[in-house]
């Protein structure tokens, strides 16, 4: 295989590895297990508020950490090392979930929060590697390939986990509870084992390594970040994009992390919601890849705006759901655009930001995304607490999609040099 393609595929394969966490744990079994196993006796409003608050706190910690870690990665050359280090932390916390007993919602939420922190932190450095594994003309392709492999890998293991949950006796398991616990362990193993291609084939980018102490680097990182914010204020186009991204990705992440919780709260059965997640995964696999192939003709910004429009329409329709097939239909629609909006946003940002400061800028990129993940779940938690109606909480996301899309329309997309 061509060495450049080998690096791209090895890098993209980390999406295959870590997407099992976002699928089986974050979107699939954890919300169901948290409500029915770890929060026995608590009402739906309370568990939704707990979950939304935990996601927000975890996201806040990552938001505060990611810029500093990004700058330190640039100055010490630790992009890949930190990616893999946080991967190990996430793997351990994911495995921990399998051993937390019924009713222990506090330890469950701590394990989930730390695992989510590690997952998101590892993605800061994973994404910072993107400009070093792909040339500018291949950024859309590489980014979309990663998301595409993530949907496929996450979908394959999630399908196996769902079969284990529905037919535990086939696997020698006593019931669905044990099947979910084994599923958490399977995610930890999958995430760890399939991170190997990135560890082996993607080199640590060559940078001018600083010999300063960690303490001095930390102080330097704070000063550098302050300077970066000042530079960002002068780069009007990039600033508008980051504000737009902060708004619309807020809605995307909130739909991803709280869709199952929302479905349970309005009365759908867990099996219907899990089936809908499988639909999203397997529709998302070819859809994410396709979005990476159309940018040469349509550009990157236009397809992102299309995805945002579809999300806005979907949020409105979600408040009207009453039957399982409604959830299946919306899951199909989300699967068509979810990977596209994430992959193309990532590659557009990589094209707009300076390559030599990718860790620093992707730290800010992740900072924006993580602060978005704070706001969205809090909107939902606040909405359901005040109104006592789970449907009303989701409507707040409509404002985020509309305002984010409007600002993105103002962004001038950089041209790719032939």
C-alpha positions in Angstrom: 0.0 0.0 0.0 1.1 3.5 -0.7 2.8 4.9 2.5 0.6 8.0 2.4 -2.6 6.0 2.1 -1.3 3.6 4.8 -1.0 6.5 7.2 -4.5 7.8 6.3 -6.1 4.4 6.8 -4.2 3.8 10.1 -5.3 7.2 11.3 -8.9 6.7 10.3 -9.0 3.3 11.9 -8.9 4.9 15.3 -12.5 6.0 14.6 -13.3 2.3 14.1 -11.7 1.7 17.5 -13.2 4.4 19.6 -16.7 4.7 18.0 -17.8 1.6 19.9 -17.7 3.7 23.0 -19.9 6.4 21.5 -22.3 3.8 20.1 -22.6 0.9 22.5 -22.0 2.9 25.7 -22.8 6.6 25.2 -25.7 6.4 22.8 -26.9 2.8 23.4 -26.8 0.9 26.7 -25.6 3.5 29.3 -28.8 5.7 29.1 -31.0 2.6 29.4 -28.9 0.9 32.1 -28.6 4.2 34.0 -32.4 4.6 34.2 -33.4 1.0 34.8 -30.5 -0.5 36.7 -28.4 2.1 38.4 -31.2 4.5 39.1 -33.9 2.1 40.3 -36.9 3.9 41.8 -36.0 7.4 40.4 -38.4 9.1 38.0 -37.6 9.9 34.4 -37.2 13.7 35.0 -34.7 13.0 37.8 -32.6 10.6 35.7 -32.6 12.9 32.7 -31.4 15.8 34.8 -28.7 13.6 36.4 -27.5 12.4 33.0 -27.6 15.8 31.4 -25.7 17.4 34.3 -23.0 14.7 34.2 -22.4 15.1 30.5 -22.1 18.9 31.0 -19.6 18.6 33.9 -17.5 16.1 31.9 -17.6 18.3 28.9 -16.6 21.3 31.0 -13.5 19.6 32.3 -12.4 18.6 28.8 -13.1 22.1 27.6 -10.8 23.5 30.2 -8.1 20.9 29.6 -8.0 20.6 25.9 -6.5 23.9 24.9 -3.6 23.6 27.4 -3.0 20.0 26.5 -3.1 20.9 22.8 -0.4 23.6 23.2 1.7 21.3 25.2 1.4 18.6 22.5 2.7 21.1 20.0 5.6 22.2 22.1 6.6 18.7 23.3 5.6 16.6 20.3 3.1 14.5 22.3 0.1 14.4 20.0 0.0 10.6 19.4 1.2 9.8 22.9 -1.5 11.8 24.6 -4.1 10.4 22.3 -3.2 6.9 23.3 -2.8 7.8 27.0 -6.3 9.1 27.2 -7.5 6.0 25.2 -6.1 3.8 28.0 -7.9 5.8 30.7 -11.2 5.5 28.7 -10.7 1.8 28.3 -10.2 1.3 32.0 -13.3 3.3 33.0 -15.4 1.6 30.4 -14.4 -1.8 31.9 -15.2 -0.5 35.4 -18.8 0.1 34.4 -19.2 -3.7 34.1 -18.6 -4.2 37.8 -20.8 -1.4 39.3 -23.8 -2.9 41.1 -27.5 -2.1 40.8 -28.6 1.2 42.4 -25.1 2.7 42.5 -25.9 5.6 40.2 -23.2 7.8 41.7 -20.3 5.5 40.8 -21.9 4.8 37.4 -22.1 8.5 36.6 -18.5 9.0 37.7 -17.2 6.1 35.6 -19.2 7.4 32.6 -18.1 11.0 33.1 -14.4 10.1 33.3 -14.7 7.7 30.3 -16.4 10.4 28.3 -13.7 12.9 29.4 -11.0 10.5 28.2 -12.8 9.7 24.9 -13.2 13.4 24.1 -9.6 14.3 25.2 -8.1 11.5 23.1 -10.1 12.9 20.1 -8.3 16.4 20.6 -5.0 14.8 19.8 -6.4 12.3 17.2 -7.8 15.2 15.2 -4.6 17.3 15.7 -2.8 14.5 13.7 -5.1 14.9 10.7 -3.1 17.7 8.9 0.0 15.5 9.3 -1.4 12.3 7.7 -3.3 13.9 4.8 -2.5 16.6 2.2 -4.8 19.6 2.0 -6.6 18.1 -1.0 -7.2 14.8 0.9 -8.5 16.3 4.1 -12.2 15.9 3.3 -11.6 12.3 2.2 -9.5 11.3 5.2 -11.9 12.9 7.7 -15.0 11.3 6.1 -13.2 8.0 5.9 -12.6 8.1 9.6 -16.3 8.8 10.4 -17.3 6.2 7.9 -15.1 3.5 9.5 -16.4 4.7 12.9 -20.0 4.1 11.9 -19.2 0.6 10.5 -17.0 -0.5 13.4 -19.4 0.9 16.0 -22.3 -0.6 14.2 -20.7 -4.1 14.0 -19.9 -4.4 17.7 -23.2 -2.7 18.7 -25.1 -5.3 16.6 -23.3 -8.1 18.4 -24.0 -6.5 21.7 -27.7 -6.1 20.9 -27.9 -9.8 20.0 -26.2 -10.6 23.3 -28.8 -8.5 25.1 -31.8 -10.0 23.3 -30.5 -13.6 23.3 -28.1 -13.9 26.2 -28.6 -17.7 26.5 -26.8 -18.1 23.1 -23.7 -16.6 24.6 -23.9 -18.5 27.9 -25.1 -15.4 29.8 -27.8 -15.6 32.4 -29.8 -12.5 31.4 -29.8 -9.1 29.7 -28.1 -7.4 32.6 -25.1 -9.6 32.4 -25.1 -9.1 28.6 -24.9 -5.4 29.0 -22.0 -5.8 31.5 -20.1 -8.0 29.1 -20.9 -5.4 26.4 -19.0 -2.8 28.4 -16.0 -5.1 28.6 -16.2 -5.8 24.9 -16.1 -2.1 24.1 -13.0 -1.7 26.3 -11.2 -4.5 24.5 -12.3 -3.3 21.0 -11.2 0.2 21.7 -7.8 -0.9 23.0 -7.0 -3.5 20.4 -8.0 -1.5 17.3 -6.0 1.5 18.4 -2.9 -0.5 17.3 -2.8 0.7 13.6 -2.6 4.3 14.8 0.1 3.4 17.4 2.2 1.5 14.9 1.8 3.3 11.6 1.1 7.0 12.3 4.4 8.7 13.4 4.5 11.4 16.0 4.7 14.6 13.9 8.1 16.2 13.8 8.1 19.4 15.7 10.7 21.7 17.3 10.7 20.0 20.7 10.9 22.4 23.7 13.3 21.4 26.5 11.5 23.5 29.1 10.0 21.9 32.2 6.3 20.9 32.3 5.6 23.8 34.7 7.2 26.3 32.3 5.4 24.8 29.4 2.1 25.1 31.3 2.7 28.8 31.9 3.8 29.2 28.3 0.7 27.3 27.1 -1.5 29.8 29.0 0.3 32.7 27.4 0.2 31.1 24.0 -3.5 30.4 24.3 -4.1 34.1 25.2 -2.2 35.1 22.1 -4.2 32.5 20.1 -7.5 34.0 21.2 -6.2 37.4 20.2 -5.1 36.1 16.8 -8.5 34.5 16.4 -10.3 37.8 17.1 -8.3 39.2 14.2 -9.1 36.3 11.9 -12.8 37.2 11.4 -13.6 34.4 9.0 -12.3 31.7 11.3 -13.9 33.3 14.3 -17.3 33.3 12.6 -16.9 29.7 11.7 -16.0 28.7 15.3 -19.0 30.5 16.7 -21.2 28.9 14.1 -19.7 25.5 14.9 -20.2 26.0 18.6 -23.9 26.6 18.0 -24.8 23.9 15.5 -22.6 21.1 16.9 -24.3 21.7 20.2 -27.5 20.4 18.8 -25.7 17.5 17.0 -24.0 16.3 20.2 -27.1 16.7 22.3 -29.1 14.6 19.9 -26.4 11.9 19.9 -26.0 11.7 23.7 -29.6 12.1 24.8 -31.8 10.6 22.0 -32.3 7.3 23.8 -33.0 9.0 27.1 -35.6 11.2 25.3 -37.2 8.1 23.6 -37.5 6.3 27.0 -38.9 9.4 28.6 -41.7 9.7 26.1 -42.7 6.0 26.4 -40.8 4.0 23.7 -39.4 0.6 24.6 -35.6 0.1 24.9 -35.6 -2.5 22.1 -37.1 0.0 19.6 -34.6 2.7 20.5 -31.7 0.3 20.2 -32.9 -0.9 16.9 -33.1 2.8 15.8 -29.5 3.3 16.8 -28.4 0.3 14.7 -30.2 1.9 11.7 -28.3 5.2 12.3 -25.0 3.3 12.4 -25.4 1.3 9.2 -27.0 4.2 7.3 -24.2 6.5 8.5 -21.4 4.3 7.2 -22.0 4.9 3.5 -23.5 8.4 4.0 -20.4 9.7 5.8 -18.1 8.3 3.1 -20.3 9.8 0.4 -20.1 13.3 1.9 -16.3 13.1 1.6 -16.6 12.5 -2.1 -19.0 15.3 -3.1 -16.9 18.3 -1.8 -14.8 18.6 -4.9 -18.0 19.5 -6.8 -20.1 21.2 -4.1 -17.5 22.5 -1.7 -17.5 21.8 2.0 -19.7 24.5 3.5 -22.8 23.8 1.3 -23.1 20.1 2.4 -22.7 21.2 6.1 -25.5 23.7 5.7 -27.7 21.0 4.2 -27.0 18.7 7.2 -27.9 21.5 9.6 -31.2 22.1 7.8 -32.1 18.4 8.1 -31.3 18.4 11.8 -33.6 21.4 12.4 -36.5 19.7 10.7 -35.8 16.5 12.6 -35.9 18.2 16.0 -39.4 19.6 15.1 -40.7 16.2 14.0 -39.2 14.5 17.1 -41.6 16.3 19.3 -44.5 14.8 17.4 -43.4 11.1 17.6 -46.0 8.6 18.9 -45.1 5.3 17.3 -41.9 3.2 17.0 -41.7 3.6 13.2 -41.5 7.4 13.7 -38.3 6.8 15.7 -36.9 4.5 13.0 -37.6 7.0 10.3 -35.9 9.8 12.1 -33.0 7.5 12.9 -32.6 6.9 9.2 -32.6 10.6 8.5 -30.1 11.4 11.2 -27.9 8.6 9.9 -27.7 10.2 6.5 -26.4 13.5 7.9 -24.7 12.9 11.3 -21.3 11.7 10.0 -21.3 14.3 7.2 -21.8 17.4 9.4 -19.0 16.1 11.8 -16.5 15.0 9.2 -16.8 18.1 7.0 -16.7 20.5 9.9 -13.5 18.8 11.0 -11.9 19.0 7.6 -13.0 22.6 6.9 -11.5 23.7 10.2 -8.2 21.8 9.4 -8.1 23.7 6.1 -8.7 27.1 7.7 -6.2 26.7 10.6 -2.4 26.9 10.5 -0.9 23.4 10.1 2.1 24.0 12.4 -0.2 24.9 15.3 -2.7 22.0 14.7 -2.6 20.8 18.3 -3.3 24.4 19.6 -6.0 25.1 17.1 -7.7 21.7 17.4 -7.6 22.2 21.2 -9.6 25.4 20.6 -11.8 23.5 18.1 -12.5 20.8 20.7 -12.9 23.5 23.4 -15.7 25.0 21.3 -17.3 21.6 20.8 -17.1 20.7 24.5 -18.6 24.0 25.6 -21.4 23.2 23.1 -21.9 19.9 24.8 -22.3 21.7 28.1 -25.0 24.0 26.9 -27.2 21.5 25.0 -27.7 18.9 27.7 -28.3 21.7 30.2 -31.0 23.1 27.9 -32.7 19.7 27.9 -32.3 19.1 31.6 -33.6 22.6 32.4 -36.5 22.3 30.0 -37.8 19.0 31.3 -37.3 20.1 34.9 -39.3 23.3 34.5 -42.0 22.0 32.2 -42.2 18.4 33.4 -42.5 17.5 29.7 -39.6 15.7 28.0 -40.7 16.8 24.6 -40.3 20.5 25.3 -36.7 20.2 26.3 -35.6 19.2 22.7 -37.2 22.3 21.1 -34.4 24.5 22.5 -32.0 22.9 20.0 -33.9 24.4 17.1 -32.5 27.9 18.0 -28.9 26.4 18.0 -29.3 24.9 14.5 -30.9 28.0 13.0 -28.4 30.5 14.4 -25.4 28.2 13.7 -26.5 27.7 10.1 -27.0 31.5 9.6 -23.5 32.3 10.8 -21.9 29.4 8.8 -23.5 30.9 5.7 -21.4 34.0 6.3 -18.1 32.1 6.3 -15.9 32.3 3.3 -14.7 28.8 2.4 -10.9 28.7 1.5 -10.1 27.3 -1.9 -8.1 24.1 -2.2 -5.0 24.5 -4.3 -4.9 22.1 -7.2 
